[in-house]
Amino acid sequence: MPLPFRRFRPAQRRPAAPLSAGARTARVWADLVEELPDEDLGEHPRDMLEAHRPGGRPECEEEEYLAVVEDAVGRIARGR
């Protein structure tokens, strides 16, 4: 017979295991591929910034492209 005032403790969550540098880079890279599926990505997002030539796209699209790539480079540098 169950006890009428029995309390249940909520399940405790374990913190996520830290990712290795390679796994973090792979995650950022996968996000970048998803965001920019038709781009030639090279070996590293920095390569994309170096190969970028202004004026190849409409201005608003170019700003968005640069923001996405710069964010990816920053995330890799910060290790997120």
N, C-alpha and C positions, 0 to 999 in steps of 0.2 A: 504494500500500500504506500503510495507516494506521500511524502510529508506536505502538508498544506502550505507551509511558509518557506519552502526551500528556495534559496536564491541561486541563480545561475550566474557565474562570472562570465563576462564577455571574453571571447577568444582573444588572446594577446597576439599582436602582429609582430613578427620579427622584422627588423630593419633589413632592407634589401642589401644583398652582398655587394660590395663595391666592385665596379667593373674594371677590368684591366684597361690600360691605355689603348691597346689594339681594339678591344671591344667597344670602347667609347667612340673611337674614330670610325669604326664600322657603322655604329648606330647613326652618327652624324652624316656619314656618307650615304647611308640608306635614305635618310630624310631628304638629303639634297637630291638624290636620284628621283625620289618620289615627287619632289617639288619642281624639278626641271627635267622631265623625262626625255625631251628632244635635244638636249645639249650634249656636246662632246666634253666630258668632264675631266679628262686627263688623269693624272696620278693623284693630285691634291687640289683642293679648292684654290690655293694660292696660284696654281698654274692657270686656272680660269681667269683670275684677276690680271695676271701678267699678259695673257693672250687677248684680253678684252680690248677692243678698239671702239672708242666712243662714236656714236652716230650710226651704228649698225641696226638700231631698233628705234621704235617710237620712244620719245623721251620718258613717258610714264612707265613703260615696260622696262626700259633700261635702268631706271632708278630702282624698280622692284628687283630686277635681276641682281644688281650690285648689292642691294641690301641683303638678299637671301644668301649670296655667296660670302659676303663679309661676315654675316652672322655665323655661317658654318665654320669659317676660319677661326672666329673668336671662340666658338664652342669647343673646337678641337684644342685650341691653345689653353683654354680654361680647364679642359678635362671634363666637360659635361656632355 
